[in-house]
């Protein structure tokens, strides 16, 4: 009988220990899961930050490239503007000498020179062209 009593006592101890382990394991499991989730979230956040830093770095590089392209385009635009201004100056000068020698100017040519002159001025032309234009505008209109 003592043996059964001892076995029952040990069985009670074992049951108590198993119950405590079950209760504790849930708490320990919760703590471990919380710790693991925290580490995983930190790792995800670090990966997201690394991705954001990489994207920002790529954008900076693209912006530098675009800035260079814009500067090149500005230089090209300035060269084109200079070229057009030279062509306009040459055309106005040619027409000035042509119609000054002739002594009169047809109405359509007068209108054409006006358009050329205004385009020249809008391109910041600043030479003797204003004087040429004024002289051509003072010529009599040839209605032939």
C-alpha positions in Angstrom: 0.0 0.0 0.0 2.9 2.3 0.7 4.1 1.6 -2.8 0.8 2.7 -4.3 0.8 5.8 -2.1 4.3 6.7 -3.2 3.4 6.1 -6.9 0.3 8.3 -6.5 2.4 11.0 -4.8 5.0 10.9 -7.6 2.2 10.9 -10.2 0.8 14.1 -8.6 4.3 15.7 -8.6 4.7 14.8 -12.3 1.2 16.1 -13.1 1.9 19.4 -11.3 5.3 19.8 -13.1 3.7 19.0 -16.4 0.9 21.5 -15.8 3.4 24.2 -14.8 5.5 23.4 -17.9 2.4 23.7 -20.0 1.5 27.1 -18.5 5.0 28.3 -18.6 5.6 27.1 -22.1 2.7 29.2 -23.3 4.3 32.3 -21.7 7.8 31.3 -22.8 6.4 30.6 -26.2 4.7 34.0 -26.3 7.9 35.7 -25.2 10.0 33.8 -27.8 7.5 34.6 -30.5 7.4 38.3 -29.5 11.2 38.4 -29.6 11.4 36.6 -32.9 8.7 38.9 -34.4 10.6 42.0 -33.1 13.8 40.8 -34.7 12.0 39.9 -38.0 10.4 43.4 -38.0 13.7 45.0 -37.3 15.2 43.1 -40.2 12.4 44.0 -42.5 12.7 47.7 -41.5 16.4 47.5 -42.1 15.8 46.0 -45.5 13.2 48.6 -46.4 15.6 51.4 -45.2 18.4 49.9 -47.3 16.1 49.8 -50.3 15.1 53.4 -49.8 18.7 54.5 -49.5 19.5 52.6 -52.7 16.6 54.3 -54.5 17.7 57.7 -53.2 21.2 57.1 -54.4 20.0 56.1 -57.8 17.8 59.2 -58.0 20.7 61.4 -57.1 22.8 59.8 -59.9 19.9 60.3 -62.3 19.5 63.9 -61.2 23.2 64.6 -61.8 22.9 63.0 -65.2 19.8 65.1 -66.0 21.5 68.2 -64.8 24.4 67.5 -67.2 22.0 66.9 -70.0 20.1 70.1 -69.3 23.4 72.1 -69.3 24.3 70.5 -72.7 20.8 71.3 -74.0 21.2 74.9 -72.8 24.5 75.3 -74.7 22.9 73.8 -77.8 20.0 76.2 -77.5 22.3 79.1 -77.1 24.3 78.0 -80.2 21.0 77.6 -82.2 19.9 81.1 -81.0 23.2 82.6 -82.0 23.0 80.9 -85.4 19.4 82.0 -86.1 20.3 85.6 -85.0 23.3 85.5 -87.5 21.0 84.3 -90.3 18.5 87.0 -89.5 21.1 89.7 -89.4 22.6 88.5 -92.7 19.1 88.4 -94.3 18.1 91.8 -93.1 21.5 93.3 -94.1 21.2 91.7 -97.6 17.6 93.1 -98.0 18.7 96.5 -96.7 21.5 96.8 -99.4 19.2 95.4 -102.1 16.3 97.8 -101.6 18.5 100.8 -100.6 20.2 100.5 -104.0 16.8 100.0 -105.7 15.3 103.1 -103.9 12.0 101.5 -103.0 10.6 98.3 -101.5 7.6 96.1 -102.4 4.9 95.9 -99.6 5.4 92.2 -99.0 9.1 92.6 -98.6 8.6 95.4 -96.2 6.3 93.2 -94.2 8.9 90.3 -94.4 11.7 92.6 -93.1 9.4 93.7 -90.2 8.9 90.0 -89.2 12.6 89.3 -89.6 13.5 92.4 -87.5 11.1 91.5 -84.7 12.4 88.0 -84.6 16.0 89.3 -84.5 15.2 91.7 -81.6 13.4 88.9 -79.7 16.7 86.9 -79.9 18.4 89.8 -78.2 20.0 91.1 -81.4 21.9 94.3 -80.8 23.8 95.6 -83.7 23.4 98.0 -86.6 20.3 96.2 -87.7 17.9 98.7 -86.0 19.4 101.4 -88.2 19.1 99.3 -91.3 15.5 98.4 -90.5 14.6 102.1 -89.9 16.2 103.1 -93.2 14.4 100.3 -95.1 11.1 101.3 -93.5 11.6 104.9 -94.6 11.9 103.8 -98.3 8.9 104.5 -100.5 6.6 101.5 -101.1 6.8 100.1 -104.6 3.3 99.0 -105.5 4.2 97.6 -108.9 
